[in-house]
């Protein structure tokens, strides 16, 4: 009996000496900003949109637990710089600068062909000319959102040709107002974003004119921009699911 009791004590001591079990992995934080129709919370508070739906489908297909959080784009940039939270930001465009602070998933959605939007009757801007012609015209007043990317071709063009731009934090509705007042000449936007913005504005689409570029025909590629805290194995599963569901 003494030997049996001693063996129990020894076993109990060995068990107590073992390191504690690791804490369960935190669910992935999926951050989005309100940007209909790409990603937005609907009237029920449910995340949806052209970019959100395939991203959520891929996370579910990969068996990755996640929590949805509505976060302004500026705060998403802060979180990515910090990098400690296992998180992915929804719908961002891939740029070399952003690749330094995170990793980009496979493409979850490709926009329709991008264009510059100007006011109807603006004879200084012409459709289907090379992008360079617009970016090098010093008489045109272009507005760009601070911290935004307009795709590699436009981003590089703005830098290469030293385009005179007006930096802003205005939303699309405010930019449309600027066009109606002729206080600016153009800004870059996608078909998806414009359709929703015009609908909300209450003004007819005929107030505006699309300026397409002869050398810019591919739409923006929307991806998940994930922090480096997301485990590589999780990231691989996510990408595999995105590719599988896009077939």
Legacy VTK file of the C-alpha trace (Angstrom):
# vtk DataFile Version 3.0
C-alpha trace
ASCII
DATASET POLYDATA
POINTS 247 float
0.000 0.000 0.000
2.848 2.365 0.840
4.473 1.698 -2.504
1.146 2.346 -4.283
0.648 5.617 -2.412
4.187 6.673 -3.215
3.702 5.938 -6.892
0.553 8.100 -6.905
2.426 10.973 -5.282
5.256 10.612 -7.773
2.821 10.622 -10.693
1.040 13.670 -9.300
4.352 15.466 -8.871
5.382 14.629 -12.434
2.061 15.898 -13.760
2.352 19.169 -11.853
5.891 19.650 -13.171
4.737 19.501 -16.793
4.411 22.846 -18.606
0.847 24.153 -18.934
-1.014 23.382 -22.145
-0.648 26.128 -24.754
-3.515 28.584 -24.971
-5.848 28.018 -27.921
-4.963 30.045 -31.006
-6.793 33.338 -31.327
-9.308 33.560 -34.173
-8.162 35.604 -37.128
-9.391 39.210 -37.037
-10.953 40.164 -40.382
-10.976 43.964 -40.623
-13.074 45.890 -43.129
-14.053 49.487 -43.755
-17.469 50.533 -45.005
-16.942 50.688 -48.782
-20.021 49.530 -50.703
-20.385 47.594 -52.899
-16.958 46.011 -52.304
-17.189 45.372 -48.552
-19.766 46.765 -46.148
-22.161 45.886 -43.342
-25.712 45.546 -44.641
-28.881 46.684 -42.835
-28.640 43.634 -40.553
-25.013 44.369 -39.705
-23.758 41.415 -41.761
-20.545 41.830 -43.753
-21.149 41.457 -47.495
-20.001 42.813 -50.867
-18.111 41.799 -54.010
-14.841 41.384 -52.088
-16.247 40.257 -48.746
-18.297 37.305 -49.971
-15.469 35.341 -51.660
-13.069 36.171 -48.811
-15.490 34.837 -46.187
-16.209 31.768 -48.322
-12.470 31.024 -48.539
-11.944 31.409 -44.782
-14.840 29.044 -44.099
-13.658 26.544 -46.724
-10.170 26.568 -45.191
-11.597 25.993 -41.703
-10.031 29.177 -40.327
-11.906 30.682 -37.342
-12.289 34.447 -37.688
-13.970 37.473 -36.160
-15.268 40.351 -38.286
-14.373 43.863 -37.156
-15.353 47.150 -38.780
-12.236 49.312 -38.695
-11.468 52.589 -40.520
-8.800 52.257 -43.206
-6.396 54.541 -41.311
-6.606 52.341 -38.212
-6.035 49.256 -40.368
-2.740 50.802 -41.468
-1.782 51.338 -37.812
-2.595 47.712 -36.974
-0.512 46.472 -39.888
2.441 48.580 -38.790
2.127 47.106 -35.291
1.777 43.589 -36.683
1.180 41.778 -33.394
-2.428 40.775 -34.055
-3.154 37.797 -36.354
-5.313 39.778 -38.756
-6.240 40.310 -42.384
-7.464 43.544 -43.948
-10.124 43.190 -46.606
-9.838 44.460 -50.176
-6.420 46.139 -50.222
-4.313 46.497 -53.366
-0.835 45.003 -53.374
2.049 47.493 -53.428
5.791 47.076 -52.699
5.502 49.346 -49.653
2.666 47.313 -48.152
4.498 44.052 -48.806
7.130 45.172 -46.305
4.641 45.119 -43.427
2.442 42.181 -44.381
1.662 39.460 -46.877
-0.944 39.459 -49.615
-3.313 36.640 -50.408
-4.319 35.411 -53.818
-6.806 37.641 -55.655
-10.325 37.418 -54.213
-11.963 39.874 -56.635
-10.943 41.823 -59.735
-12.627 45.160 -60.351
-13.951 46.282 -63.677
-11.755 48.570 -65.769
-10.706 51.683 -63.777
-11.084 55.232 -65.060
-10.872 58.882 -64.094
-14.139 60.633 -63.354
-14.660 64.234 -64.398
-17.636 66.541 -64.740
-19.788 66.320 -67.820
-18.752 68.910 -70.368
-15.099 69.087 -69.303
-13.510 69.524 -72.743
-9.981 69.417 -71.301
-10.190 65.641 -70.794
-10.533 63.101 -73.592
-11.566 59.468 -73.503
-9.262 56.597 -74.553
-6.010 58.551 -74.578
-2.821 57.212 -72.949
-2.670 57.631 -69.175
0.481 59.734 -69.584
-1.440 62.478 -71.424
-3.675 63.075 -68.421
-0.985 62.724 -65.754
1.367 65.198 -67.466
-1.272 67.884 -68.043
-0.393 70.563 -65.479
-3.693 72.366 -66.054
-5.764 69.492 -64.696
-6.582 69.388 -60.991
-6.397 65.790 -59.775
-7.452 64.639 -56.318
-5.903 61.585 -54.637
-6.803 60.116 -51.269
-3.989 60.064 -48.743
-2.611 56.556 -48.263
-4.673 55.136 -51.137
-3.382 53.017 -54.002
-4.877 53.158 -57.490
-3.036 50.141 -58.815
0.577 49.824 -59.903
0.175 51.585 -63.277
-1.488 54.716 -61.881
0.641 54.839 -58.714
3.856 54.653 -60.728
2.565 57.145 -63.274
1.733 59.712 -60.594
5.311 59.460 -59.291
7.059 59.228 -62.652
5.345 62.236 -64.197
5.272 64.213 -60.934
1.568 64.814 -61.414
0.231 67.835 -59.566
-2.304 66.398 -57.141
-4.524 67.629 -54.335
-4.235 65.205 -51.396
-7.470 64.662 -49.507
-9.271 62.503 -46.979
-12.670 63.257 -48.544
-15.075 60.412 -49.198
-16.590 59.694 -52.609
-19.703 61.785 -51.959
-17.564 64.811 -51.165
-15.484 64.240 -54.291
-18.641 64.095 -56.402
-19.689 67.427 -54.887
-16.310 68.907 -55.868
-16.833 67.752 -59.447
-20.317 69.253 -59.591
-18.869 72.581 -58.431
-16.008 72.237 -60.969
-13.528 72.818 -58.140
-11.500 69.787 -59.289
-11.071 68.111 -62.669
-10.904 64.421 -61.853
-10.266 61.576 -59.463
-9.763 57.847 -59.992
-12.571 55.432 -59.191
-13.932 52.027 -60.198
-17.242 51.216 -61.848
-18.425 49.330 -58.769
-17.731 52.248 -56.436
-19.236 54.836 -58.785
-22.523 52.992 -59.275
-23.137 52.909 -55.534
-21.951 56.489 -54.956
-24.181 57.978 -57.670
-27.155 56.044 -56.339
-26.627 57.476 -52.851
-25.911 61.023 -54.080
-29.319 61.483 -55.670
-27.786 63.190 -58.716
-28.071 61.682 -62.215
-25.069 59.878 -63.685
-25.236 62.293 -66.636
-23.580 64.936 -64.415
-20.310 63.028 -64.749
-18.081 61.698 -67.514
-15.855 58.620 -67.444
-12.363 58.980 -68.890
-10.894 55.599 -69.819
-7.248 55.194 -70.794
-6.063 53.360 -73.893
-3.229 51.657 -71.988
-5.146 50.843 -68.797
-7.660 48.055 -69.227
-7.076 45.623 -66.351
-9.147 46.080 -63.200
-7.710 46.379 -59.691
-6.920 43.069 -58.000
-8.423 42.980 -54.507
-6.708 40.808 -51.917
-6.505 40.136 -48.212
-3.583 42.011 -46.662
-2.515 39.924 -43.684
-0.163 40.660 -40.818
3.013 38.647 -40.430
1.526 37.259 -37.207
-0.767 35.059 -39.298
0.936 31.626 -39.275
2.338 30.512 -42.626
0.354 27.267 -42.464
-2.896 29.209 -41.972
-1.993 31.567 -44.808
-1.290 28.646 -47.163
-4.670 27.099 -46.372
-6.365 30.426 -47.036
-4.668 30.853 -50.415
-5.432 27.282 -51.434
-9.114 27.841 -50.641
-9.204 31.131 -52.600
-7.699 29.471 -55.682
-9.986 26.444 -55.388
-13.153 28.541 -55.101
-12.224 30.819 -58.019
-12.023 27.907 -60.470
LINES 1 248
247 0 1 2 3 4 5 6 7 8 9 10 11 12 13 14 15 16 17 18 19 20 21 22 23 24 25 26 27 28 29 30 31 32 33 34 35 36 37 38 39 40 41 42 43 44 45 46 47 48 49 50 51 52 53 54 55 56 57 58 59 60 61 62 63 64 65 66 67 68 69 70 71 72 73 74 75 76 77 78 79 80 81 82 83 84 85 86 87 88 89 90 91 92 93 94 95 96 97 98 99 100 101 102 103 104 105 106 107 108 109 110 111 112 113 114 115 116 117 118 119 120 121 122 123 124 125 126 127 128 129 130 131 132 133 134 135 136 137 138 139 140 141 142 143 144 145 146 147 148 149 150 151 152 153 154 155 156 157 158 159 160 161 162 163 164 165 166 167 168 169 170 171 172 173 174 175 176 177 178 179 180 181 182 183 184 185 186 187 188 189 190 191 192 193 194 195 196 197 198 199 200 201 202 203 204 205 206 207 208 209 210 211 212 213 214 215 216 217 218 219 220 221 222 223 224 225 226 227 228 229 230 231 232 233 234 235 236 237 238 239 240 241 242 243 244 245 246
